[in-house]
Amino acid sequence: MKRFGEKLRALRTERGLSYRQIADILDIHFTYINKIEMGKRRPPANLIFKIAKFFGVSTDQLMDDELEL
């Protein structure tokens, strides 16, 4: 789970989304996205599921540091 923020940033930038855009999509504050990407916060399970569904990846890919996107 240490690489979760790194993976989220990669998915977000790959789609050309800003912090504000992804925050609006996920219905959270944009600063929270920044904190997750910086590794300062860990997302709750329901947010992990939302992120996985939106980006079309598995929760395992997001959470397992050994798995790539």
N, C-alpha and C positions, 0 to 999 in steps of 0.2 A: 504494500500500500504506500510505500515511500515514493513511488514514481507516479502516483495518481495525478498530482498537479501537473507534472510534466506531460503526461498523456492528454490531460484535458486541454492544456495550452496548445498542443500539437493539433488536436481535433478542431479546436476553435479557430486557430489561425489558418488551418487548411481550408476551412469553409469561408474564411474572410470575415469572421464575426468579431465585433468589438466586445469588450466587457459588458457594456450596457445592453447590447443586442442579445447576447446569450443569457444575461440576467433576466431580461424581459421574457424571453422564451421559457426559462426555468422558474419564473416567478419568485426571484430572490433579488437581493440588493447587489449591485455590481461590485461593491467593495468585497463582498463575500467571495465572489469568483476569484478576485485577485488574491485573497488570502489562501484560498484552496490551491491555486496555481503556485504560490510561493511556498507552500508546505506549512503554512502557519495554522491552518484549520483543516480538520478532517470532515468530509461531508457525511451527513446521516444517510442511512440506508435508502430512504425514499428518494433522496436527491441522486444517489448513485444510479438507481433504477431509471429515473427521468433522463439523466445524462446518457446512459447506455441506449435507451430507447430512441432518443432524439438523434444520436450520432450513428445508430445502427451497428453498435458493437455489443459484445457480451459484457456482463458485469465482471466476469473472470478476467477478460482482457484489460479492463480498467484497474482492477484491484490487485491482480497478481503481477508482481514486479518482474517475474521471469517471462511473462508473455508479452509479445509485441502487439501493436495495433494492426 
